[in-house]
Each structure stands twice: as structure tokens, then as C-alpha cells.
Amino acid sequence: MLDELHVRNFALIDAAHLDIEKGFTVLSGETGAGKSILIGSLVFLLGGKASVDQIRAGCHEADVTGSFRSSSKEAAAWLEEHGIQTDDGEILLRRVLKDSGKSSSWINGTPVTKADLAAFASYLVDLHGQHEQQSLVKVAEHRRYLDLYAGIVDEVSAFSVLYRNLVDKRQELEAFSSNEYERQTKIDMLSFAVGEIDEARLKDGEDEELEAEENRLSSFEKLYSDIETVKSLFDGGDGDGSSGISSLLRKLNSTVSHAASYDGQLSALSNRIQTAFYELDDIEGEFERYSSSLVFDPARLQEVQDRQDLIYKLKKKYVGAQASVKDVLDYAENARNELEKLSNMTADKSALESEIAQLEKEVYLAAKKISGKRKVAAEQMSKAVEEVLFKLGMKGARFCVSMNVKDGNDVVQKCGPYGMDDIEFLIAANAGNPLMPLGRVASGGELSRVMLALKTILSDADTTETLVFDEVDTGIGGEVAVAVGEHLKLLSAKKQVLCITHLASIAVYADNQIKIQKGASGTGTSTSVFRIDGDNRIKEIARMLSGDSDSQESLEHAAAMLHKFGGM
């Protein structure tokens, strides 16, 4: 429930503070006084559109604050989910708009986005104006009203999730089919690559080994010449070994060893020379063995070069010319893994088809269950709306919630995201007229009363505690206006009802009345907002009745109406 509303620098309102009571409150004032401005400030506070035009001329910001009390479980759950504290259901909303165009919003002092503010405020206030009245002509909205009346909003939401899952799975299956050619092409390409690489029987590091062997075989003559030179240096090159390294080192070893027998200080040097002699002797032997194995093999050279060409082509084809054999082997392994996945897709497709078949059954059964509940609710809702319309002066009117099942059968049922039903409100505003779509035959006044009837029958299902009606009296007067006022009064027994009206026959039913008045001052034109009672209220009702708030006849008529209909 809305307890207080503070408005500062909003449009023509300089500053306004309203204490709003429970029950039925009307807001009245002369045409152009700013009644819509006050509702506009409330719409702004609840997360509506913000425009710098809403800031009072000469000011830098507009500021609207509202104090609420709520017992709504949905509102409490929203606050808890967003980590916002509340004290016994007391809630403070505030929104500020600066002349830069930027707006800021708070819930209980916690900054929130405009979207969050609007989402939360929907649990506190239901504002009905011309925009919502026009929504009645939109057939898509009719299903929402019926589901709310039937109490199946959560069930339909769960169905929408199930249906969305089915749609996603169908799209996934469609992707399987549309990509089948691409999948098969990739399988062929990867299979060929794996086969070609496997056939080559590559070994990790083989390219480096082949490079070394090719270098040795292609340089045989130079290598052979160098080895022969090394051998001649060891043995002297003349066949007797008298001047070779080995002969000289042998003679050096013998001489130093003999000298060491005379002086022990030379023993260490003798040992080092002896070690060098044995090491060099072993090296000479290795060169001899290497020389004997050194054979020029042109066939092997060609074989190595052919192998190198094959490896180069595989590298260039699959991983790049500068890559290694290991890179080629890794490519083949990855290709094998991808092939396995692609091959398994056939099995996945079959599993997906089975899953879709099961989901289709679940969707159909859930939609059928929802449809059954809607059918029962549609009959009850039609009668309930007709009863309210009768009280609102549409005594011969017939109202029907029409339901048609979408095309399909028990095997293949066509459903939408909200079920299998097409729902539309039909009305015959006058006795004897055929039922026709609501948007085609209802006048503005009739639409207002249909909306009021819907708000009435949904009041128990809707946990929103404050209802605001703007322009509910459009196109009505006389007895109909009296009926509307009486009905708003009855509705206020369950909800806090705020209503802008220019009809005295509605205003006299209100528990509270607030007057909006425009006037001029030294700083310009401004709108003031204040509560009226007693004689001031009688004068305002008299003005609404005849435009004359001073004549004795108008004042007496106004006082009589207020006493008769409970406004005083």
C-alpha cells in the first residue's frame, strides 16, 4: 500500500507531499490543473520513461519518493534475492532525474537499475490507464488474463520452459540434417589424411636422423678425405709410423717414464702423459673402425632423399613446411579423435530423435492439461465478467472467453510457447447482438468497464495491493458513472484504490479526496496538491457537478450526494 508520495520539481509541481490513506481515494481538479502530472510522477517513480522535459523549468533535477507497506510474498522474495533489507514490509522507493538526462533509482537506499525498479514496483502498484485499456484489444494479452484468473501462471511458465527445450532440440536436429553433407565431406578428408600419414609410418625425430644421414652420404668424398688425413697424422703417412702422432706420443711416454724413475717429482707428469697416450691410442682405434665402415652407397642416398621428400610433402600439406614429424603425428592423432566424434554423431542423432519424440509427448500432455484448466476457468470467467458488467450498467452485455485448440491431432499436436489454445475475448455490448472480438465492437467507455470488471474478478488472484485508475471514466456518465463509483468503492475493500476522475458521481464514493490545482506565483505557474475534506470537499464536488462551487443549490446537491453515497 502507498502511504506517502513526495514530489519535487516534477513538471509543474514545485513540491508536493501526500499522505495517502487506505480504501478509495480520488484525485480531482479542473481540466489542465495537472492531474495527469501527478500520475506521471508516480509512473516515473515506478520505473516509467524518464525525459528531461519532466523537470520543472529552471531546475536541475526532479525527485520523486514513495513510501509503501507491502505484505506481498513475491515482493519480499525479490528483495531477498537482490540482497535488499526491509523492516516489516516497509519499502522506500526513490528516483531522481537530472537535466543531463541521467536518472538514478533506489530501493530502501540501495541503488538499482531502472529495469530492476520497474520489475519490483510491479509487485506494489498496478496502474491502469489508457495504455492498458488499449492492451485489451490485443488478443495476445487475453491469454495472460485467463491464466491469471485460472491460477496457472506458474504452470504455464514451466510449460514455456519445456516447450523452449523442445524447440532447441528440434533446431539441433535440423542442424544435423543441414550439415550432413559437410559432415560427410569432413569425414572423407580426415580419413584420407589419417590413412596417408599412417601409410608413411613416420617416427618421431625421423626427419632429424634423415637429415644427418643425407648430409653424410652426399659429402662422402670430402668426409673420406678428411678421415684419411686424420689416419696419416696418427701413423705418419709413410707407412713406418716414425713421424706420426702415435709414434711421437709413444716415444714421449717412454722417455718421461724413464726420467721419472730417477726423480719421483716427474711421476705425476708421467702419469698424465701415459693417460693421454692411452686416450689418443683409443681414438686412433675408433677412427680405424670408422674408416673401415665408411662405404659410399648411392642407392641408400637416393632412398634417404626420397623419404625426405615424402616427409616434406606431408608437413607442407597438413601442418606447414617448417613443422616437425611430431607435428604431423599430432595432427593425425587429432584427426582420429575428430573422426570418432563425427562417426558418433549418427548415434547422437538417433538419441536426439528419441529425446525429441519423448519431449513432444510431454509437451502435448502438459498443454492438454493446461487447456483443460483453461476451459473450466474460461466458463467461470465469462460469467464473472458478465455479472460485473451488469452492475456497471451494461445489463444486456454478453462476454465470452473464446478458446480454440490449435490445428493438430492426438499424434501430432501443434503448440505454441503457452500451450495449444488460441484465446480471445468476445463481447456483445447490447442484447441481441452477436458476440464479436472485443477490439472491433467495444467503445472507449465499454473498454473501461471491461477492464474494471477484469481488475475486479482478478483482485483475489493478483497480490498487488494498490490499484491506480487513470481515465476510467472515459466515455461514461449518469447511472453508469454511479455504478462505476460504487464498484470502485467495493473493490477498495480488498485493495487500495486511487482514481483520477472528473465525475462527481464517482468522486462521492471515495473515502478520501485529493485536489490538484494550478496557479500562478512570482516564480511562474505551479501545480499544488492537497487533501480536502469537510466544506472544501463539498465545494469541490459542487464544482464537479455544475462548474459552480459557490451556488447554494450546487453545494446542497453535493452535500446530499456525499452523505448518500458514504463520502462523508
SULZISUL-V322330 format. One record per residue. N is the residue number from 1. RES is the residue in one small letter. OMEGA is omega in degrees with one decimal (999 if undefined). NEAR is the number of other ideal C-beta (glycine too) atoms within 10 Angstrom. D_CENTER is the distance of its C-alpha to the mean C-alpha in Angstrom with 2 decimals. Layout:
n = {N	N}
res = {RES	RES}
omega = {OMEGA	OMEGA}
near = {NEAR	NEAR}
d_center = {D_CENTER	D_CENTER}
This chain:
n = {1	2	3	4	5	6	7	8	9	10	11	12	13	14	15	16	17	18	19	20	21	22	23	24	25	26	27	28	29	30	31	32	33	34	35	36	37	38	39	40	41	42	43	44	45	46	47	48	49	50	51	52	53	54	55	56	57	58	59	60	61	62	63	64	65	66	67	68	69	70	71	72	73	74	75	76	77	78	79	80	81	82	83	84	85	86	87	88	89	90	91	92	93	94	95	96	97	98	99	100	101	102	103	104	105	106	107	108	109	110	111	112	113	114	115	116	117	118	119	120	121	122	123	124	125	126	127	128	129	130	131	132	133	134	135	136	137	138	139	140	141	142	143	144	145	146	147	148	149	150	151	152	153	154	155	156	157	158	159	160	161	162	163	164	165	166	167	168	169	170	171	172	173	174	175	176	177	178	179	180	181	182	183	184	185	186	187	188	189	190	191	192	193	194	195	196	197	198	199	200	201	202	203	204	205	206	207	208	209	210	211	212	213	214	215	216	217	218	219	220	221	222	223	224	225	226	227	228	229	230	231	232	233	234	235	236	237	238	239	240	241	242	243	244	245	246	247	248	249	250	251	252	253	254	255	256	257	258	259	260	261	262	263	264	265	266	267	268	269	270	271	272	273	274	275	276	277	278	279	280	281	282	283	284	285	286	287	288	289	290	291	292	293	294	295	296	297	298	299	300	301	302	303	304	305	306	307	308	309	310	311	312	313	314	315	316	317	318	319	320	321	322	323	324	325	326	327	328	329	330	331	332	333	334	335	336	337	338	339	340	341	342	343	344	345	346	347	348	349	350	351	352	353	354	355	356	357	358	359	360	361	362	363	364	365	366	367	368	369	370	371	372	373	374	375	376	377	378	379	380	381	382	383	384	385	386	387	388	389	390	391	392	393	394	395	396	397	398	399	400	401	402	403	404	405	406	407	408	409	410	411	412	413	414	415	416	417	418	419	420	421	422	423	424	425	426	427	428	429	430	431	432	433	434	435	436	437	438	439	440	441	442	443	444	445	446	447	448	449	450	451	452	453	454	455	456	457	458	459	460	461	462	463	464	465	466	467	468	469	470	471	472	473	474	475	476	477	478	479	480	481	482	483	484	485	486	487	488	489	490	491	492	493	494	495	496	497	498	499	500	501	502	503	504	505	506	507	508	509	510	511	512	513	514	515	516	517	518	519	520	521	522	523	524	525	526	527	528	529	530	531	532	533	534	535	536	537	538	539	540	541	542	543	544	545	546	547	548	549	550	551	552	553	554	555	556	557	558	559	560	561	562	563	564	565	566	567	568}
res = {m	l	d	e	l	h	v	r	n	f	a	l	i	d	a	a	h	l	d	i	e	k	g	f	t	v	l	s	g	e	t	g	a	g	k	s	i	l	i	g	s	l	v	f	l	l	g	g	k	a	s	v	d	q	i	r	a	g	c	h	e	a	d	v	t	g	s	f	r	s	s	s	k	e	a	a	a	w	l	e	e	h	g	i	q	t	d	d	g	e	i	l	l	r	r	v	l	k	d	s	g	k	s	s	s	w	i	n	g	t	p	v	t	k	a	d	l	a	a	f	a	s	y	l	v	d	l	h	g	q	h	e	q	q	s	l	v	k	v	a	e	h	r	r	y	l	d	l	y	a	g	i	v	d	e	v	s	a	f	s	v	l	y	r	n	l	v	d	k	r	q	e	l	e	a	f	s	s	n	e	y	e	r	q	t	k	i	d	m	l	s	f	a	v	g	e	i	d	e	a	r	l	k	d	g	e	d	e	e	l	e	a	e	e	n	r	l	s	s	f	e	k	l	y	s	d	i	e	t	v	k	s	l	f	d	g	g	d	g	d	g	s	s	g	i	s	s	l	l	r	k	l	n	s	t	v	s	h	a	a	s	y	d	g	q	l	s	a	l	s	n	r	i	q	t	a	f	y	e	l	d	d	i	e	g	e	f	e	r	y	s	s	s	l	v	f	d	p	a	r	l	q	e	v	q	d	r	q	d	l	i	y	k	l	k	k	k	y	v	g	a	q	a	s	v	k	d	v	l	d	y	a	e	n	a	r	n	e	l	e	k	l	s	n	m	t	a	d	k	s	a	l	e	s	e	i	a	q	l	e	k	e	v	y	l	a	a	k	k	i	s	g	k	r	k	v	a	a	e	q	m	s	k	a	v	e	e	v	l	f	k	l	g	m	k	g	a	r	f	c	v	s	m	n	v	k	d	g	n	d	v	v	q	k	c	g	p	y	g	m	d	d	i	e	f	l	i	a	a	n	a	g	n	p	l	m	p	l	g	r	v	a	s	g	g	e	l	s	r	v	m	l	a	l	k	t	i	l	s	d	a	d	t	t	e	t	l	v	f	d	e	v	d	t	g	i	g	g	e	v	a	v	a	v	g	e	h	l	k	l	l	s	a	k	k	q	v	l	c	i	t	h	l	a	s	i	a	v	y	a	d	n	q	i	k	i	q	k	g	a	s	g	t	g	t	s	t	s	v	f	r	i	d	g	d	n	r	i	k	e	i	a	r	m	l	s	g	d	s	d	s	q	e	s	l	e	h	a	a	a	m	l	h	k	f	g	g	m}
omega = {178.3	-178.7	-176.2	175.4	177.3	-179.7	179.6	175.7	177.9	-178.0	-178.6	-178.3	177.2	176.4	179.3	177.5	-178.1	167.1	-172.8	-176.9	174.3	-179.7	-172.2	178.8	175.5	175.0	-176.0	179.3	-179.6	177.6	-179.7	-178.2	178.5	179.3	-179.9	178.1	-179.9	176.7	177.9	177.8	177.5	177.0	177.3	179.8	-175.9	175.0	179.5	-176.6	178.8	178.3	-179.0	176.5	-179.5	179.6	-179.5	-178.4	179.0	-179.7	-177.1	179.3	173.3	-173.9	178.7	-179.9	178.4	178.1	-175.7	165.4	-175.1	173.0	-177.8	177.2	179.5	178.8	179.4	179.7	178.8	-179.6	179.9	-180.0	-177.5	174.3	-179.5	-177.2	174.9	-178.7	178.1	175.3	177.4	-173.7	178.5	175.4	176.6	177.0	-178.1	176.7	179.7	-177.4	173.2	-177.6	-179.0	176.3	178.4	-175.8	178.7	169.7	-176.0	176.5	179.5	179.4	178.4	176.3	177.2	-179.5	178.2	178.8	-179.3	-179.4	-179.1	-176.7	180.0	176.5	-175.3	-172.6	172.7	-174.8	-180.0	175.7	-177.5	-179.0	-179.2	177.5	179.0	178.8	178.6	-179.1	178.1	-174.8	-178.1	-179.5	-174.9	178.0	-179.2	179.0	-179.0	-179.2	177.6	179.0	-178.2	-179.5	-176.0	-177.8	-179.8	-179.8	178.3	177.1	177.5	177.0	-179.5	177.6	178.4	180.0	178.9	177.3	178.1	179.0	179.8	-179.9	177.7	177.6	177.5	178.3	178.5	177.6	175.8	-175.3	-177.3	-177.7	-176.2	179.9	179.0	179.4	-178.8	177.9	-179.8	177.1	179.8	-178.1	-178.3	178.8	179.0	-178.4	-179.7	179.6	-179.2	-179.5	178.9	-179.3	-179.4	178.3	-179.1	175.6	179.4	179.8	-176.5	-178.4	179.0	178.4	-179.5	179.2	179.4	-179.0	180.0	179.4	179.7	-176.5	-177.5	179.6	-172.9	-174.5	179.4	-180.0	-179.4	-179.3	179.8	-179.1	178.5	177.6	179.1	-179.2	-179.1	177.3	178.5	-171.9	175.3	173.4	-178.3	174.1	-178.7	175.8	-174.4	-175.7	179.4	-178.9	-177.6	-178.8	-178.9	-179.0	178.3	179.6	179.2	-177.7	-178.8	-176.6	-177.9	179.0	179.0	-179.2	-178.7	178.8	177.7	-178.2	-176.4	179.6	-178.7	-176.3	-178.7	178.5	179.5	179.8	-179.8	178.3	-179.8	178.5	179.0	179.6	-179.0	179.9	-178.7	177.8	178.8	177.7	179.1	178.6	178.6	178.3	178.1	179.5	179.1	-179.2	-179.0	-179.7	-176.1	-177.8	176.7	-177.3	-178.3	179.9	179.3	178.2	179.0	179.3	179.5	-178.7	176.6	179.6	178.0	177.9	179.9	-179.0	179.7	179.6	179.5	177.2	-176.8	-175.2	-170.2	-175.2	-178.7	-173.8	-176.7	-178.5	179.5	175.9	178.6	177.8	178.6	179.3	177.2	177.7	-179.6	180.0	177.7	178.8	178.1	178.9	179.2	176.6	179.8	178.5	-179.2	179.4	179.7	-178.0	177.1	177.3	177.9	179.7	178.9	179.0	179.1	177.7	178.0	179.6	179.3	178.9	179.0	179.0	179.1	177.2	-179.0	179.5	-179.0	-178.7	179.0	179.4	179.7	178.8	178.6	-179.3	178.5	179.0	178.6	-178.3	178.2	-178.3	-178.1	178.8	-179.8	-178.7	179.5	-179.5	-178.1	179.4	179.0	179.9	179.3	179.5	177.2	179.8	-178.4	173.4	177.2	-168.8	-179.7	-173.9	171.2	-179.8	-177.5	171.3	-176.3	177.8	173.8	179.8	179.6	-179.0	178.5	177.3	-176.6	-179.4	179.5	-176.9	178.0	179.7	170.9	-177.6	-179.0	177.3	-174.5	-172.3	166.2	-172.2	179.3	177.0	176.9	-179.8	167.2	-171.5	-178.7	-179.5	178.8	178.4	177.6	174.9	-178.7	177.0	-175.0	-176.3	-176.5	-171.6	-174.4	174.8	179.1	179.4	178.9	177.3	178.5	-177.8	175.5	178.6	178.5	177.3	178.7	178.5	-178.6	-175.9	178.9	-173.5	179.5	-178.1	-176.8	-177.7	178.0	-171.1	-178.0	178.0	178.9	-179.6	177.0	179.0	177.5	-178.2	-179.8	172.8	179.8	177.9	175.7	-177.1	-179.9	179.2	177.2	179.6	179.0	178.6	179.1	-177.9	176.2	177.3	178.5	-180.0	-177.3	175.2	179.9	-175.7	167.8	-174.8	172.9	-175.6	170.2	179.7	173.0	-177.7	179.1	-178.0	172.1	-174.7	-175.6	178.5	-172.3	173.3	-177.2	178.0	179.0	-178.7	176.0	-174.1	-179.9	178.9	-179.0	177.1	-179.5	-178.8	179.1	-178.7	178.5	178.1	177.3	-176.5	-178.2	179.1	178.4	174.3	179.1	-177.3	179.6	178.9	177.6	178.8	-179.2	177.2	177.8	177.4	-179.2	-178.9	-171.4	-176.2	-177.8	-177.5	-175.7	-176.4	-177.8	-179.1	179.8	-178.5	178.8	177.8	-179.9	-179.3	179.6	179.4	-179.6	178.1	-176.9	-173.3	170.7	-179.5	179.7	999}
near = {18	25	17	13	23	16	27	18	21	27	20	20	23	17	14	22	12	19	12	20	13	18	15	27	21	27	26	26	22	16	6	11	20	25	24	17	19	27	20	20	27	23	21	21	24	20	22	17	10	20	10	14	7	19	20	21	11	8	13	11	18	24	20	25	17	25	17	24	15	22	11	17	10	14	22	15	11	17	21	11	8	13	7	17	9	16	8	6	14	12	23	16	24	19	25	17	23	15	11	9	10	11	20	16	23	16	21	15	9	13	11	20	11	15	10	17	23	14	14	22	26	16	21	22	23	20	20	20	18	14	11	15	21	14	16	20	15	11	15	10	15	22	20	15	20	22	24	18	23	20	12	19	13	9	16	23	11	13	22	14	9	16	21	11	15	17	13	11	17	14	10	14	15	10	10	16	9	9	13	13	9	9	15	11	11	15	15	10	12	19	15	11	19	18	11	15	20	12	9	18	7	20	11	12	11	18	19	11	12	17	13	10	17	17	11	13	19	13	11	15	9	9	16	14	10	11	15	14	11	16	16	13	15	21	18	16	14	10	7	10	15	11	12	19	17	17	15	13	20	15	11	15	18	13	12	18	17	11	14	18	10	8	8	9	9	16	14	10	13	19	13	11	19	17	11	13	18	12	11	15	14	9	14	19	11	9	15	15	10	13	13	8	7	13	9	11	11	9	7	13	16	11	15	21	15	10	17	16	10	14	19	12	13	22	20	12	14	17	18	11	9	8	16	17	21	15	15	23	19	15	20	21	12	12	19	15	10	14	17	9	9	15	12	10	15	12	9	12	16	10	10	16	13	10	15	16	9	12	18	17	11	14	20	18	11	19	25	15	14	22	16	10	17	24	14	10	20	20	13	13	24	17	13	18	26	17	14	22	23	14	16	26	19	25	12	12	22	19	24	19	23	16	18	10	16	14	10	13	7	7	7	9	18	12	23	13	12	18	27	23	21	15	21	17	26	18	25	17	20	13	9	7	13	8	14	13	15	22	15	9	16	22	12	14	21	23	21	25	28	24	20	22	24	22	23	22	19	16	18	10	12	15	15	21	21	20	24	22	27	25	20	28	23	15	13	23	13	10	11	20	21	21	23	28	26	17	23	26	20	16	20	20	11	13	21	23	27	27	27	22	25	15	22	26	24	30	28	27	25	27	16	19	23	24	21	24	16	17	10	8	9	4	10	11	12	18	23	18	23	12	15	17	12	8	10	14	23	24	19	24	28	24	20	24	21	15	10	12	17	9	13	8	11	21	20	12	17	26	19	13	22	20	12	10	19	13	25	17}
d_center = {31.28	31.65	34.66	34.88	33.57	34.48	34.17	35.44	35.86	33.65	35.15	38.76	38.32	39.96	39.39	38.98	38.79	38.49	39.15	37.72	39.34	38.21	39.35	39.64	39.56	40.32	39.91	42.67	44.33	45.93	44.05	42.48	42.77	39.06	37.84	34.66	34.26	34.19	31.53	29.67	29.77	28.30	25.49	24.87	24.94	22.38	19.73	21.13	21.74	23.74	26.50	29.38	31.70	31.04	32.86	36.53	38.83	40.21	37.55	34.87	32.26	31.48	30.76	29.89	29.88	29.73	30.96	29.84	30.86	28.59	29.17	25.84	24.50	20.95	21.38	22.95	20.24	17.58	19.93	20.58	16.98	16.69	20.16	22.00	25.61	27.51	31.23	32.19	29.47	30.39	27.52	27.87	25.49	26.29	25.10	26.98	26.99	29.00	30.94	28.86	26.07	23.94	23.08	22.56	21.67	22.78	22.73	25.91	26.25	22.85	20.97	17.60	15.38	16.25	13.03	13.84	17.42	16.90	14.89	17.71	20.49	19.84	21.35	24.40	25.40	25.34	26.62	28.33	29.60	30.43	26.77	26.11	29.52	28.60	25.56	28.25	29.29	25.89	26.33	22.63	22.87	25.88	24.13	22.05	25.37	27.09	24.51	24.69	28.47	28.55	26.50	24.18	20.80	19.57	21.35	19.76	16.21	17.34	18.84	15.70	14.12	17.49	17.67	14.34	15.83	19.00	17.55	15.95	19.37	21.25	19.47	20.29	23.85	24.10	23.23	26.07	28.47	27.66	27.96	31.13	33.51	31.61	31.51	35.25	36.08	34.42	36.27	39.53	38.97	38.10	40.96	43.42	42.34	42.68	46.02	47.38	46.51	47.83	51.01	51.67	51.83	50.65	51.20	49.32	51.51	53.69	53.20	54.67	57.61	58.38	58.32	60.89	63.09	62.99	63.98	66.93	68.21	67.98	69.89	72.59	75.61	74.52	73.50	76.83	78.77	77.04	77.77	81.41	81.71	80.30	82.81	85.71	84.77	84.96	88.31	90.00	89.83	93.62	93.71	95.66	92.76	95.03	92.67	89.24	86.68	87.35	91.12	90.87	88.46	90.74	93.75	91.81	90.77	94.38	95.89	93.53	93.90	97.69	97.49	95.34	98.13	100.21	97.56	94.76	92.71	91.95	90.58	86.97	87.25	89.02	86.22	83.56	85.58	86.05	82.28	81.65	84.37	82.86	79.29	80.62	82.73	79.64	77.75	80.70	80.51	76.81	77.58	80.39	78.15	75.41	78.08	79.39	75.92	75.16	75.49	74.26	72.32	71.25	69.73	67.43	66.45	65.45	63.53	61.58	60.80	59.63	57.30	55.94	55.32	53.38	51.18	50.57	49.47	47.02	45.59	45.28	43.79	41.06	40.37	42.43	46.12	45.88	44.21	46.14	47.10	44.65	41.80	43.04	43.24	39.67	38.49	40.36	38.83	35.25	36.21	37.59	34.37	32.32	34.97	34.61	30.86	31.47	34.31	32.29	29.75	32.26	32.18	28.37	28.45	30.87	28.78	25.69	27.93	29.13	25.67	24.77	28.08	27.42	23.94	25.60	28.16	25.72	23.70	27.05	28.50	25.51	25.52	29.28	29.16	26.77	29.00	32.03	30.68	29.72	33.23	34.91	32.71	33.23	36.99	36.87	34.52	36.79	39.81	38.19	37.13	40.60	42.25	40.38	41.07	44.72	44.83	43.21	46.04	44.72	47.39	47.62	43.90	42.25	38.52	36.90	33.46	33.78	32.11	32.34	31.12	29.40	31.72	32.29	34.51	34.65	34.07	31.38	29.36	26.96	23.93	20.86	17.55	19.59	22.82	26.06	27.22	27.60	28.28	30.10	32.19	35.79	38.52	42.23	42.92	46.67	48.93	49.89	46.93	44.76	41.14	38.91	35.21	34.52	33.33	36.50	39.19	38.14	39.28	37.50	39.56	38.90	35.14	35.39	37.35	35.10	32.12	34.33	35.34	31.78	31.00	34.20	33.66	30.06	31.20	31.66	28.31	26.41	26.32	25.95	29.27	29.80	30.17	30.88	32.67	33.25	35.69	36.17	39.83	39.30	42.05	43.87	47.06	50.12	49.87	46.24	45.35	47.36	45.50	42.10	43.31	44.60	41.38	39.30	41.81	41.36	37.57	37.94	39.58	36.16	33.92	34.40	34.92	35.06	36.40	37.51	40.62	43.74	45.63	48.13	48.13	44.56	45.02	48.04	46.02	43.85	44.43	43.60	43.80	42.39	43.93	42.36	45.06	45.20	48.03	49.32	50.18	51.36	47.80	46.90	45.42	43.35	42.04	43.06	41.67	43.88	44.69	47.88	50.23	53.90	55.86	53.03	50.95	53.95	54.32	50.67	50.99	54.26	52.61	49.88	52.67	55.02	53.91	56.85	56.27	59.92	62.04	63.51	62.73	58.99	58.89	60.72	58.49	55.37	56.83	57.81	54.35	52.73	55.23	54.92	51.13	50.61	49.22	51.94}
